[in-house]
Amino acid sequence: MLAAIGVASVDDLLTAIPADARRPALGLPPGMSEAEVQAHLEELAARNRPAGAGPFFLGGPVQRRYIPAAVPVLALRGEFLTAYTPYQPEVSQGTLQAVFEYQSLMAELLAMDVVNSSMYEGSTAMAEAAFMAVRAAGRKKVVVAADVFAQYRQTLATYARGPDLEVVTAPASQLAAAAAGAACVIVQYPNAFGGLIDVRGTADLAHAAGALCVVVTEPHACALLEPPGALGADIVVGEGQPLGIPISFGGPHLGIIACREPLVRQLPGRIVGQTADANGTRGFVNTLQTREQHIRREKATSNICTNEALAAIMAATYLALLGPEGLRAAARVGVQRAHELARRLAALPGCSVAPDTSTPMDWGIPHFFDRFLLLTPLGDGLREALLAEDILAGEPTRGHYTHVADGVLVQCTEMTTPAEMDALVAAVQRIASREPVATG
Amino acid sequence: MRIVPDVGAATEMPALEPLLVELARDGRHVRGGEGAEDHIPASFRRTVPLALPELTEPQVVRHYTHLAQLNYSVDGGMYPLGSCTMKYNPKVNDRAAALPGFADIHPQQPDETVQGALALLHELQDILAKVTGMDAVTLQPAAGAHAEFTAVLMFKAYHESRGEGSTRRRVIVPDSAHGTNPASAAMCGFDVTTVRSDARGNIDLASLKAALGPDVVGLMLTNPNTLGLFEERVREVCAAVHDVGGLVYGDGANMNALLGVVRPGDLGLDCIHINVHKTFSTPHGAGGPGAGPLCVKTPLEPFLPLHRVIRDADGTYRRVAGARFSQAVGRMRSFVGNFGVLVRAYTYMRTLGEEGMVETSNDAILAANYLLARLRARYQVAYDRTPMHEFVLTAAPQKKKGASALDIAKALIDEGFHPPSVYFPLIVPEALMIEPTETEPKETLDAFADALLRIAERVDSDPGSLHDAPVSAPLRRLDEVSAARRPVLRWKPSL
């Protein structure tokens, strides 16, 4: 090969590189055989405590849900896994149709007009929705409810530093006042604590102020709850990970973004559309590409290029396997277990849960879906005390949510077992009956 | 209730594979348990139909199997998309990422329950710093473009910390750059100034110097650039930007040429992102996921996003934020990064080790130069000097004869290959951008060269015959104009 090129060595091909910087020693260890590297990775993995190894109640933006065996078998086939973005549609119909079906199923679930082919994850989808609204409304103020996931609000705050947006965080009672002059009002449904907020009321107050209504939601909730698209939302975003995608320490996951038809040209990212080939056979292509960075460069609706298409295919596979009844059933189990657990925990001395009909929080939300805030005399010290008993419960709320007492979030899904629930109730009973001590 | 297409004649269109909704039949599923609705007030319950398709598992399995069979993939053949580095993706990487100790851990677990994951991330940061010659790394960005946005936000914070936030408003981008570069700068509210390339495919230094001034945020530099050419005066370029107080961003999309060859940190760049889904062999997943770690020099480290992964003196690992990092730009996403992708990249890098890294880039450069040597006879090179790991041909002469770059690309499909990138970079008319990667053996490179040479002969003898290509793919050419003019973006339920 060198002879065909006409050089004596590869080094002869590197003359454009400054000579003194060529061929540095990197200081890396030597390579490993496949067996060695597998053993090394297994050793690292063994130093982690998997969710399934004991009682587990973490959740919120990332949820441990059952993954049907067929999802990874299908979506991780080499033909999907090792393909690139479908730039050549004639040899990419598998990807394109699978993503088109994801768009269709997700739009149906959310009751929205258009879904794009995916964003990175939930929080960046929400930030990009704010950017969409800013462009559409020509305003630079974004209002976000205080009971949106803390991580999502933090990502929004980071993104907002780019175009110097004004981000106003407000509790539900102050959203109407804050909406004046805003591009959008962002709320979460169910909220960070599982609370069922009034989406219709938010949409009305946003629209009255000439702002768009952006709703952060989650797919399983939409199977049982009136979906945001039926409640006046203009843009809907969320995390699609619960649809058959491993929790995997926070990624890769699936950013969902959907909008009403008039906003479609403001959508970021790729969108697949239906068309026909030269023979009149149905086919699919990436379309409306004049929104995108490779065509419009600095005038694009976003810089996103690589997305999470494989996760979108996994989510569609999951929805196809479960169907409407399977999805509702999975959602129902989480709701039932959360409510049973909340009832049992709230009966313990010194314990209460929120949202709750008897102890409504400041925002006056009495009902929750499949997660809730557990309040005990230990505050968020409870988390540490539970960890000592090998029970993983939710993120602490302190410092992340205003208007909320210190507690821990408890998430239930169809994976939550009665034995885990018994273990949590027994542990909380033991811990709460002890004298509160300073922890951590 | 049944979903039916609202696109009129679409139902009568012949199709390669029915849609899920066309395979479905109502009532196939037994209704599940009731009861949960008792906990949901009536006013919150779903009233709009949930018209998802009802299918059996075998139907779903066959549907996705049929769809998969319509795709071209690296597992199926050579995929020489320029700038995309479609190398083979080793299967051991996938198996590692699927270990329950990685796939089944939650990002909100306490640090003491995820020490193995944090150790892996910390070690990965260290390897990336060594390979790039940088000092600190964030693994948060989900993709190259996400890393670009992260870096430009960090540039903004850096200049603000020096009291120059309001005066520095312009980002310089070469005309050969990926579209993500100007788009990322625009997301930070900056103006974009494009500088042209010179006759050798380098940044035109005079144009660059004319564009520089005290209002410049920085330069976004891809090296090797999208022509596959190493920037011959890279140190002068960086120095000129630094002279006006600007910063140099490295777009690491083409890092596959540089492993053990040269470290960007030794050339004057202030930071660089790595597309691990290119250079470090993680699968592209039909468009994603990827991961775009961002490696920076010490002056930028205080601005890295949170949370950081650090190693304490006692050998334990922690995710940290807080007052110590008051200059950090913030959080770029909910959690530490696309962990499942990063596990694959780490597995690959440990497999390669020092020698494997060097071999990787050597072989990638050798493959590109060999392929170019074979194609020179019938194709014109856009900027004719020694390329690194990829090269750009111009099909302008073929276009004059009646066959465009697009026609050549589609003809390659009939030869059994995925086409190269076409019509990019924008500065090359009728561009064919070819990146073979190190994982294709000589026999495959020769077969690909033979195919392109046969196509060149067809252009000479019967260019019109290329207009019909492809004829052997699952579909003929698709009508993209109608798709955009009358968009059908989903199937809708209809009563």
Interface residues (C-beta under 8 A of the other chain):
Chain A: M1 L2 A4 I5 G6 V7 V10 L13 L14 T15 A16 I17 P18 A21 R22 R23 P24 A25 L26 G27 L28 P29 P30 G31 M32 E34 V37 Q38 H40 L41 E42 E43 L44 A45 A46 R47 N48 R49 P50 A51 G52 F56 L58 G60 P61 V62 R64 A70 P72 V73 L74 A75 L76 R77 G78 E79 F80 L81 T82 A83 Y84 T85 P86 Y87 Q88 P89 E90 V91 S92 Q93 G94 T95 Q97 A98 V99 F100 E101 Q103 S104 L105 A107 E108 L109 A111 D113 V114 V115 S117 S118 Y120 E121 G122 S123 T124 F131 F149 Q151 Y152 Q154 T155 A157 T158 Y159 R161 G162 P163 D164 L196 C222 A223 L224 L225 E226 P227 G229 A230 P246 I247 S248 F249 G250 G251 P252 V264 R270 I271 V272 G273 Q274 T275 A276 D277 A278 N279 G280 T281 R282 G283 F284 V285 T287 L288 Q289 T290 E292 Q293 H294 I295 R296 R297 E298 K299 A300 S302 N303 I304 C305 T306 N307 E308 A309 L310 A311 I313 A316 T317 L319 A320 L321 L322 G323 P324 E325 G326 L327 R328 A329 A331 R332 V333 V335 Q336 H339 H367 F369 R383 L387 L392 G394 E395
Chain B: I3 V7 A10 M13 P14 A15 L16 E17 L19 L20 V21 R28 H29 V30 R31 G32 G33 E34 G35 A36 E37 H39 I40 P41 F44 R45 R46 T47 V48 L50 A51 L52 P53 E54 L55 E57 V60 V61 H63 Y64 T65 L67 A68 Q69 L70 N71 Y72 S73 V74 D75 G76 Y79 L81 C84 M86 N89 P90 V92 D94 R95 A96 A97 A98 L99 P100 G101 F102 A103 D104 I105 H106 P107 Q108 Q109 P110 E112 T113 V114 Q115 G116 A117 A119 L120 I127 K130 V131 G133 A142 A143 G144 A145 H146 E148 F149 V152 L153 K156 A157 H178 G179 T180 P182 A183 S184 A185 A186 M187 C188 G189 V192 L229 F230 E231 E232 V234 R235 G260 V261 V262 R263 D266 L267 N275 H277 P283 H284 G285 A286 G287 G288 P289 G290 A291 G292 P305 V329 G330 R331 M332 R333 S334 F335 V336 G337 N338 F339 G340 V341 V343 Y346 T347 M349 R350 T351 L352 G353 E354 E355 G356 M357 V358 N362 I365 L366 A367 N369 Y370 A373 R374 R385 T386 M388 A409 K410 I413 H418 P419 S421 F424 K442 P470 A473 P474 L475 R476 R477 L478 D479 E480 S482 A483 A484 P487 V488 L489 R490 W491 K492 P493
